[in-house]
Structures are given as C-alpha cells and as structure tokens.
Amino acid sequence: MRFHFDSRKSQRLRANPSRGIGFEEAREIFDRPYYLDQSSDLPEQYRAIGWVGQRLYSLVFEMREDQEGECYHLVTLWKSTRNEEELYAENT
C-alpha cells in the first residue's frame, strides 16, 4: 500500500511530546495486526490502532485515489489513550 502525507505536518508531530513520532514511523502500524474502525463519515476517515516500536499509537487516515491507484492519506496520529489500548486488546 502506498502512503501520502504532509511532510511538514509529520515534522510537527515528531516534535510534539504527546505524539513523539512522524508519519514515516507511523506506517509501521500496518505491518502488524491493528484495530480498524471508521472515525467519521464526511470526510470518510478511519482510525487504526497499532504498534510502532514498543508503543501503541492511533492514526487517522483517508483512502484516496490518484493516477497510480489507491493510497492511504495519513491525517494525524497520537499515543493511544487507555481506552484505545483496551479497545485494541479486546479486538486483536
């Protein structure tokens, strides 16, 4: 799967202590089992909860299409909350 994201936003996320990583690292979520749900209808966005290194993260993304086909457009991410950790544990 291809990924698309704003590199400037990725740098801001990495510099924010409550985030700690950028989109480049967050792609790792899709390499292991992850929990997926829909976070909003308009625009249609999804939340993936999964592991990056030794920490659980939550990532919001959209499915987009361009000339090359479908890609994941990464919107935002954060260290998963306790509720999200429990949701992940119950569903994976």
ZIWO-V309699 format. One record per pair of residues at least 24 apart in sequence whose C-alpha atoms are under 8 Angstrom apart, sorted by the first residue. I is the first residue (numbers start at 1). J is the second residue. Records with the same first field share a line. If there is no record, write none. Layout:
BEGIN
I: J, J
END
This chain:
BEGIN
1: 70, 71, 72
2: 70, 71, 72
3: 27, 71, 72, 73, 74
4: 71, 72, 73, 74
5: 73, 74, 75
13: 77
18: 78, 79
19: 77, 78, 79
20: 78, 79
23: 74, 77
25: 52
26: 52, 57, 59, 77
28: 52
29: 57
33: 92
34: 88, 92
35: 87, 88, 91, 92
49: 80, 84, 88
50: 88
55: 79
56: 80, 85
58: 84
END
